[in-house]
Amino acid sequence: MSLTAWWPVRVLLLAAFAAAGLLVWRLRRRGVRIVLATAALVLAAANALAAVNASYGYYLTLGQAVGLPGPDAASLRQLDRPGMPGSGRLVTLTIPGGTSHFAARPARVYLPPAWFARPRPKLPVLVLLHGTPGAPEDWTDGGGVTATADAWAAGHGGSAPIVVMPDINGTLDGDSECVDGRAGRAETYLTRDVPAFVTNRFFTRPPGAHWAVAGLSEGGSCAIMLALRHPGTFATFADFSGLAGPRSGDGNDLGDTVAALFAGSAANFDAHEPTSLLTHGRYPGLAGWFEVGDADEDPLAAARMLEPMAARAGVATRLLVVPGGGHDFFLWRQAFADALPWLTARLSG
């Protein structure tokens, strides 16, 4: 049973909570009552967490919720075994910050079945960025990357992009906005260290026309900014529910963004702000996909502003507004599935 189908989970938890509460009320032994009262509190907390998970659609299965590895998980040693598997493999590894010295958490990498063929093909790369609070595994736990990529590969002879999910913040609640700032040199990490490591370790196509960057929420803002600033690394981007650009807060208003992210430098902010980049630059080789829910006010306003600006600057754009879509993993799973055929066509061209 999917954990996002929340009402059966909550019914069971509420029934257990009621039973524990009844026993606490009826039993007289103090020790037993303390144990049962504690159990009741745990069940109440689990009930609240189940409701939150249902709202955001993060964990799809109980195995994900308790941290069990999926059937597609593999170690680095297993990657050298010959023979093309029936599905892709997911590996967790540390991508070192040799140039940036960014203290990144372990990344996740999805390798499609075709990667295991011999001779090994040079495959394109899709870099997926998480949001804040968040971690690289958000894309596999909540974003459905493995299942969606496997379904695509199954219909295309085992071929799909290698999907790299690096850390962008260093900590769960960090907020680098993918720039070089107080949170570390995240931009350098994502545009130099990650491409260098991935191309050498997984024998991929070189950065450029066969690399794309996409992201959700903060990661969506990062994706368009990184592609505009580094079109030689990422010729394609996808922005799922991102804001208008790097922001220190949760909305499009600047607030203390210039001070917090750019040490007070307005020029450095302008050099990272998509509206400024699109106003003063031309990007005829770039393509971008925007997807956002119509119930997600600030990201919707950002997409409706940025998409036509990008088109006027020469970017080949797509904009998809999802009726009833919010700022959650229901939207981001759908967005990844919606954009993957388009992204793959771009990367394989």
Secondary structure per residue as TSV (DSSP state, phi and psi in degrees):
chain	resnum	aa	ss	phi	psi
A	1	M	-	360.0	131.4
A	2	S	-	-67.8	137.2
A	3	L	T	-71.8	-13.1
A	4	T	T	-82.5	-15.8
A	5	A	S	-82.0	76.2
A	6	W	H	-72.0	-25.0
A	7	W	H	-67.0	-37.0
A	8	P	H	-64.2	-37.6
A	9	V	H	-63.1	-45.6
A	10	R	H	-68.3	-35.6
A	11	V	H	-61.4	-45.8
A	12	L	H	-63.3	-43.5
A	13	L	H	-65.8	-40.2
A	14	L	H	-65.6	-38.3
A	15	A	H	-63.8	-44.0
A	16	A	H	-64.9	-39.3
A	17	F	H	-62.4	-43.7
A	18	A	H	-63.9	-41.4
A	19	A	H	-64.1	-43.2
A	20	A	H	-63.8	-41.3
A	21	G	H	-62.9	-39.2
A	22	L	H	-64.5	-42.9
A	23	L	H	-65.6	-39.1
A	24	V	H	-59.0	-39.6
A	25	W	H	-71.3	-34.1
A	26	R	H	-90.1	-33.0
A	27	L	-	-79.7	148.9
A	28	R	-	-106.3	-18.6
A	29	R	-	-70.9	123.0
A	30	R	H	-61.9	-43.7
A	31	G	H	-61.9	-43.0
A	32	V	H	-65.9	-38.8
A	33	R	H	-65.3	-37.7
A	34	I	H	-64.6	-44.2
A	35	V	H	-61.4	-45.9
A	36	L	H	-67.6	-37.0
A	37	A	H	-64.5	-40.0
A	38	T	H	-63.1	-43.6
A	39	A	H	-61.4	-39.4
A	40	A	H	-63.3	-40.8
A	41	L	H	-64.9	-41.1
A	42	V	H	-61.6	-42.8
A	43	L	H	-64.8	-38.2
A	44	A	H	-64.2	-41.8
A	45	A	H	-65.1	-42.0
A	46	A	H	-62.6	-35.8
A	47	N	H	-63.7	-43.1
A	48	A	H	-65.3	-41.7
A	49	L	H	-65.1	-35.9
A	50	A	H	-63.2	-38.5
A	51	A	H	-66.9	-41.6
A	52	V	H	-63.2	-44.0
A	53	N	H	-61.7	-38.5
A	54	A	H	-64.9	-34.6
A	55	S	H	-69.5	-40.4
A	56	Y	H	-98.2	-13.6
A	57	G	T	65.7	38.7
A	58	Y	-	-81.8	-69.8
A	59	Y	-	-81.7	129.1
A	60	L	-	-95.3	-26.1
A	61	T	S	-134.5	162.3
A	62	L	H	-64.9	-35.3
A	63	G	H	-58.7	-42.6
A	64	Q	H	-62.7	-42.3
A	65	A	H	-63.2	-34.1
A	66	V	T	-97.3	4.0
A	67	G	T	83.6	21.5
A	68	L	-	-75.2	140.7
A	69	P	-	-67.7	144.0
A	70	G	-	-76.4	168.1
A	71	P	T	-65.2	-14.2
A	72	D	T	-92.7	-0.5
A	73	A	E	-70.4	145.4
A	74	A	E	-148.2	157.3
A	75	S	-	-95.5	166.0
A	76	L	T	-61.6	-35.1
A	77	R	G	-62.7	-35.4
A	78	Q	G	-70.4	-17.2
A	79	L	G	-68.2	-22.0
A	80	D	G	-88.8	3.9
A	81	R	-	-75.8	134.5
A	82	P	-	-73.9	160.1
A	83	G	S	101.8	134.1
A	84	M	-	-83.9	120.0
A	85	P	-	-73.9	168.8
A	86	G	S	-77.7	-16.0
A	87	S	S	-142.5	168.1
A	88	G	-	-71.4	171.5
A	89	R	E	-124.3	143.1
A	90	L	E	-111.3	126.2
A	91	V	E	-121.5	148.2
A	92	T	E	-112.4	127.8
A	93	L	E	-154.1	162.9
A	94	T	-	-95.3	125.6
A	95	I	-	-96.0	109.9
A	96	P	-	-68.3	147.1
A	97	G	-	-96.0	66.3
A	98	G	T	-61.5	-37.5
A	99	T	T	-93.6	-43.6
A	100	S	T	-82.6	-26.9
A	101	H	-	59.6	27.1
A	102	F	-	-74.0	130.8
A	103	A	-	-85.3	80.0
A	104	A	-	-87.2	145.7
A	105	R	-	-75.8	165.3
A	106	P	-	-57.3	141.7
A	107	A	E	-93.4	165.8
A	108	R	E	-118.6	142.7
A	109	V	E	-132.7	125.7
A	110	Y	E	-96.7	124.5
A	111	L	E	-110.6	117.1
A	112	P	-	-69.5	163.1
A	113	P	G	-53.3	-36.8
A	114	A	G	-61.4	-25.0
A	115	W	G	-62.6	-26.2
A	116	F	G	-88.2	-3.9
A	117	A	S	-69.7	157.0
A	118	R	S	-126.6	126.8
A	119	P	S	-67.5	148.0
A	120	R	-	-72.8	127.0
A	121	P	-	-76.6	153.5
A	122	K	-	-88.2	110.9
A	123	L	-	-98.5	155.7
A	124	P	-	-74.9	171.1
A	125	V	E	-130.0	136.0
A	126	L	E	-118.2	119.0
A	127	V	E	-96.2	122.9
A	128	L	E	-111.2	128.5
A	129	L	E	-109.8	135.9
A	130	H	-	-85.0	-174.6
A	131	G	-	-115.3	-163.3
A	132	T	S	-131.6	135.3
A	133	P	S	-66.8	146.8
A	134	G	-	178.3	-179.1
A	135	A	-	-157.4	163.9
A	136	P	T	-54.3	-35.9
A	137	E	T	-69.6	-8.0
A	138	D	H	-55.9	-36.0
A	139	W	H	-71.5	-28.6
A	140	T	H	-91.1	-38.1
A	141	D	H	-74.2	-48.5
A	142	G	T	-102.8	-29.0
A	143	G	S	-87.1	-7.2
A	144	G	-	66.3	26.0
A	145	V	H	-60.0	-46.8
A	146	T	H	-63.1	-48.1
A	147	A	H	-64.0	-42.0
A	148	T	H	-67.4	-44.7
A	149	A	H	-67.0	-38.0
A	150	D	H	-63.4	-40.6
A	151	A	H	-63.6	-39.8
A	152	W	H	-65.1	-47.0
A	153	A	H	-61.5	-38.0
A	154	A	H	-60.5	-31.3
A	155	G	T	-90.6	1.2
A	156	H	T	-135.9	42.1
A	157	G	T	63.9	27.5
A	158	G	T	85.1	0.9
A	159	S	-	-94.3	136.2
A	160	A	-	-163.2	164.3
A	161	P	-	-65.3	151.1
A	162	I	E	-70.7	129.5
A	163	V	E	-108.7	117.9
A	164	V	E	-107.6	126.6
A	165	M	E	-119.4	86.0
A	166	P	-	-85.7	165.9
A	167	D	-	-80.4	140.0
A	168	I	S	-117.4	-8.0
A	169	N	S	-123.5	-18.3
A	170	G	S	86.2	-33.3
A	171	T	S	-140.2	166.5
A	172	L	T	-57.8	-43.4
A	173	D	T	-106.4	14.4
A	174	G	-	-68.9	164.3
A	175	D	-	-150.7	76.0
A	176	S	-	-75.3	-23.0
A	177	E	T	56.1	20.3
A	178	C	T	62.9	29.6
A	179	V	S	-115.1	162.6
A	180	D	E	-81.8	107.5
A	181	G	E	-155.7	-151.5
A	182	R	T	-62.7	-28.5
A	183	A	T	-81.3	2.1
A	184	G	E	115.1	172.8
A	185	R	E	-88.8	69.0
A	186	A	H	-67.8	-39.0
A	187	E	H	-63.8	-44.4
A	188	T	H	-63.0	-40.1
A	189	Y	I	-59.9	-46.9
A	190	L	I	-75.2	-26.9
A	191	T	I	-103.5	-12.2
A	192	R	I	-123.9	-55.3
A	193	D	I	-67.6	-46.9
A	194	V	H	-63.7	-51.0
A	195	P	H	-59.0	-41.3
A	196	A	H	-62.9	-45.0
A	197	F	H	-66.5	-46.2
A	198	V	H	-65.1	-44.5
A	199	T	H	-64.4	-36.9
A	200	N	H	-76.9	-38.0
A	201	R	H	-80.6	-36.2
A	202	F	H	-113.4	6.1
A	203	F	-	55.5	50.8
A	204	T	-	-89.0	175.1
A	205	R	-	-63.1	152.2
A	206	P	-	-71.2	155.7
A	207	P	T	-56.3	151.6
A	208	G	E	128.0	-124.4
A	209	A	E	-63.4	-23.6
A	210	H	E	-105.7	19.1
A	211	W	E	-126.1	140.9
A	212	A	E	-132.3	155.9
A	213	V	E	-128.3	134.6
A	214	A	E	-141.8	161.8
A	215	G	E	-167.9	165.4
A	216	L	E	-111.3	139.3
A	217	S	T	55.7	-118.7
A	218	E	H	-53.3	-40.7
A	219	G	H	-62.9	-30.0
A	220	G	H	-68.7	-43.1
A	221	S	H	-61.3	-40.6
A	222	C	H	-61.5	-41.2
A	223	A	H	-60.3	-48.8
A	224	I	H	-68.9	-39.2
A	225	M	H	-63.3	-44.9
A	226	L	H	-66.1	-39.0
A	227	A	H	-67.3	-39.8
A	228	L	H	-67.8	-35.9
A	229	R	H	-84.8	-23.1
A	230	H	-	-135.1	58.7
A	231	P	T	-65.4	-18.3
A	232	G	T	-74.6	-15.1
A	233	T	T	-100.1	-43.9
A	234	F	E	-125.0	110.2
A	235	A	E	-91.0	-3.3
A	236	T	E	-142.3	142.8
A	237	F	E	-139.0	158.9
A	238	A	E	-137.3	126.9
A	239	D	E	-112.8	107.4
A	240	F	E	-104.7	103.7
A	241	S	S	65.8	31.6
A	242	G	-	-81.9	162.4
A	243	L	-	-83.6	-173.8
A	244	A	S	-70.0	-13.6
A	245	G	S	168.4	-169.0
A	246	P	-	-59.0	127.9
A	247	R	-	-140.1	141.6
A	248	S	S	-82.6	-12.5
A	249	G	S	-116.1	-164.8
A	250	D	S	-96.7	0.1
A	251	G	S	-126.9	-177.7
A	252	N	S	-76.4	-18.5
A	253	D	S	-62.0	144.6
A	254	L	-	-68.2	-38.5
A	255	G	T	54.4	-128.6
A	256	D	T	-100.8	26.6
A	257	T	H	-55.0	-47.7
A	258	V	H	-61.6	-41.2
A	259	A	H	-73.2	-43.2
A	260	A	H	-74.8	-37.2
A	261	L	H	-103.2	-25.3
A	262	F	H	-125.7	22.0
A	263	A	T	52.1	32.8
A	264	G	T	82.5	5.2
A	265	S	-	-88.7	108.6
A	266	A	H	-65.9	-34.4
A	267	A	H	-65.7	-40.8
A	268	N	H	-67.8	-38.4
A	269	F	H	-60.1	-48.6
A	270	D	H	-58.9	-33.7
A	271	A	T	-71.6	-11.5
A	272	H	T	-116.0	-5.1
A	273	E	-	-87.2	118.3
A	274	P	H	-54.0	-39.3
A	275	T	H	-63.3	-37.8
A	276	S	H	-69.8	-43.9
A	277	L	H	-62.4	-41.2
A	278	L	H	-74.1	-26.2
A	279	T	H	-74.1	-35.6
A	280	H	H	-106.7	-0.5
A	281	G	-	-129.6	166.9
A	282	R	-	-123.3	138.8
A	283	Y	-	-135.2	63.7
A	284	P	T	-68.4	-19.5
A	285	G	T	-95.6	1.0
A	286	L	-	-97.8	150.5
A	287	A	E	-135.8	143.7
A	288	G	E	-142.7	139.4
A	289	W	E	-111.6	127.8
A	290	F	E	-113.7	130.9
A	291	E	E	-140.1	135.1
A	292	V	E	-157.9	152.7
A	293	G	E	-84.4	146.9
A	294	D	T	-76.9	-4.2
A	295	A	T	-100.1	9.7
A	296	D	-	-111.0	87.1
A	297	E	H	-56.3	-59.2
A	298	D	H	-68.2	-46.7
A	299	P	H	-61.3	-34.4
A	300	L	H	-63.6	-45.3
A	301	A	H	-62.1	-39.1
A	302	A	H	-64.5	-45.7
A	303	A	H	-63.8	-41.0
A	304	R	H	-70.0	-22.6
A	305	M	H	-85.0	-45.9
A	306	L	H	-75.0	-36.6
A	307	E	H	-60.3	-50.6
A	308	P	H	-67.2	-31.8
A	309	M	H	-64.1	-42.6
A	310	A	H	-63.5	-41.5
A	311	A	H	-62.1	-41.2
A	312	R	H	-67.0	-25.7
A	313	A	T	-87.8	7.1
A	314	G	T	98.1	0.5
A	315	V	-	-77.1	135.3
A	316	A	E	-80.9	108.6
A	317	T	E	-113.6	156.5
A	318	R	E	-133.5	139.6
A	319	L	E	-129.6	124.0
A	320	L	E	-125.0	118.2
A	321	V	E	-104.3	121.8
A	322	V	E	-92.2	117.9
A	323	P	T	-60.3	129.0
A	324	G	T	76.6	0.2
A	325	G	-	-71.9	139.6
A	326	G	-	-113.1	-161.7
A	327	H	S	-101.4	75.2
A	328	D	S	-156.5	175.2
A	329	F	H	-74.8	-16.6
A	330	F	H	-61.2	-45.6
A	331	L	H	-68.1	-44.1
A	332	W	H	-71.6	-32.9
A	333	R	H	-63.4	-44.3
A	334	Q	H	-64.8	-41.4
A	335	A	H	-62.1	-42.5
A	336	F	H	-63.3	-43.1
A	337	A	H	-66.4	-38.1
A	338	D	H	-63.9	-43.8
A	339	A	H	-84.4	-20.9
A	340	L	H	-57.9	-45.4
A	341	P	H	-59.3	-41.8
A	342	W	H	-65.9	-45.7
A	343	L	H	-60.7	-44.9
A	344	T	H	-63.3	-40.1
A	345	A	H	-63.1	-40.4
A	346	R	H	-64.0	-45.1
A	347	L	H	-71.8	-26.4
A	348	S	H	-91.3	-6.7
A	349	G	-	-72.1	360.0
